[in-house]
């Protein structure tokens, strides 16, 4: 009969306490960086604003009701959805094509990679300034169209909608493609070549190969890139603010620029804090959905094999 050593009974508890002690600095940092500002924003959103003087009294949920009943808020929310979905979807499709091209060796692949990564060479604000000057009347874009005989296509690119929205989405895609391409390329390199070789016995069509092999096996990587892009683009400030400032007449504003204007142009900290909390709630819900998809919808190779067998049986 083995008798437990009483001196060892407390060791698991001490180890657990030591682990929490190691995590304490990171926990304090999270509290200081995230928790305290969040609580402060909630408190400010429940008060009336007095401009530079701070708060002017308790408002309760009035600031939230004002925003949720405002046509301006909902119009900007719709514009944010169009901007975010447009950039994320186009970026994902373009990045999938580019990552698929980079998967196989070809002449000039190194230079092609450099060109794809070029938007990362400068900050987003500087890139937005360059694009703004290029798209101004008689700017680089207008002069280039005139040189190639396409003068009829010249437009006031940033002065009117919907072309201003389309231009902003394309600039957002230009800035987002390098990051997404790197992630998807890494995911594709992790897919064994044997799977493609086995599928090639059934079909040599590259579109069917990518639909039945690449995309299912990239599902987790795609979810990561989609959510990270969604959060970044949803909160993207430099592109909109630098290129159009939200104009004309709030037609290109998104919630991030609207929040900034409310806080620092109108000096309405109460309403700005309410907008920030509403945006945080939306992002929190989307993050929860993302985690559920990532945990409970993991792709596996067997599902790809079953689809291949189904295709074979259908034939």
C-alpha positions, 0 to 999 in steps of 0.5 A: 500500500502506497501512502501519499506524501503530504508534502506534495499535496500543495504543489499543484496549487502552488504551481497554479498560483505561480502560473497566474503570477506569471500571467499577472503583468499581461493581465494588468496590461490588458486592464490598463489598455482595454478594460479601463478605457472601455469602462471610461467610454461607457461612462462618457456615453451615459453623460451629456457632452459639454465640449472641451469642458467634458461632461455636463450631466447624466444623460442615461441612454439618450445618446444611444437613442439619438444615434439609433434613431438618426438617419445619418447614423444608419446611412453611414452604417450602410456605407460602412457595410458596403465599404467593408464587404466590398474590400474584404470580398474582392481582396479575398478573391484576388488574393486567392488567385495570386496565391494560387499563381505563386504556388507554382514556380515560373520565370519572374516569380520573385519580381511578381512577389515584390510587386504584390508586396509593394503596397506594404512599402509605405504606411496606409496614410502615405499611400492614401495621400499619393492616391488622392493626388493621383485622382485629383482633376488633371492628376496622374490618372486623368493624364494617363487616360488622356494619353491613351485616348480614353478622355471620355472616361475621366470623372471627378473621381473623389467629388461624386458618388458612386465613383468615389465609393468605388475608388475607395474600395479599390484603394482598400483592396490595393492595401489589403491584398499583400497581407491576405496573399501572404496568409493564403500562400502559407496555407497553400504551402501546407497542403500536401502535393499528394492530394493534388496528384490524387485529384489530378487522376479524376480531373485536370480542371484547375477551377474544380481542383481549387473548389474541391481541394484548395478552398476546403483545406484552406477553410481555417486560414480563410476564416482567419484572413476574413475576420482579420481583414474585416476588423481592420477594414471596418475600423479603417480610418486613413483611407477615407479620412485622407482621400475624401474626409467622408465627403461629399456630404457624408456620402463616403463616411464610415463609422470610424470617420463619423466617430472621429468627426463627432468627437473632435470636430463637433466636440460631442464626446457623449455621442462619440462614446455611444458610437464607439460602444455600438461599434464595439458590440458589433465587432464583439458579435462578429468575433464570437461568430468567427470563433464558433466557425473556427472551432466547430467547422475545421476542415479535414482531408476526409471530407475532400476525399468523400467529395471526390468519391461523390463526383466519381459516383455521379459520373 
